[in-house]
């Protein structure tokens, strides 16, 4: 479960960075 949570947070961080860059 922890791995899934880490993957989800990493995905959210990437999405946030993309929104900021675009």
C-alpha positions as CSV (number, residue, x, y, z in Angstrom):
1,X,0.0,0.0,0.0
2,X,2.8,2.4,0.8
3,X,4.3,1.9,-2.6
4,X,1.0,2.9,-4.2
5,X,0.7,6.0,-2.1
6,X,4.2,7.1,-3.0
7,X,3.5,6.5,-6.7
8,X,0.3,8.5,-6.4
9,X,2.1,11.4,-4.7
10,X,4.9,11.3,-7.3
11,X,2.2,11.4,-10.1
12,X,0.4,14.4,-8.5
13,X,3.7,16.2,-8.1
14,X,4.5,15.7,-11.8
15,X,1.0,16.8,-12.8
16,X,1.4,20.0,-10.7
17,X,4.8,20.7,-12.2
18,X,3.4,20.3,-15.7
19,X,0.5,22.7,-14.9
20,X,3.0,25.3,-13.6
21,X,5.3,24.9,-16.6
22,X,2.4,25.1,-19.1
